[in-house]
């Protein structure tokens, strides 16, 4: 069984983040992936996540340059969202 399916904790966290976003009226969920599971699963919540969010790709996190590139993308996304909420 893939790690994302065990216990449903990832789904719970995503749903909690969506609820918080509705409550606050702003984005709070900035997903990242360390493997392909979220991209391969057929779960409805993951499909919604894939279609509504840019999922930061940290599959190459052990490679310093790839990690920095991914981190810069996530920080850029955070900056864009922060500017929109002002």
Buried (B, 14 or more C-beta within 10 A) or exposed (E): EEEBEEEEEBBEEBEEBBEEEEEEEEBEBBBBBEEEBBEEBEBEBBEEBBEEBBBBBBBEEEEEEBEEEBBEBBEEBEEEEEEEEE
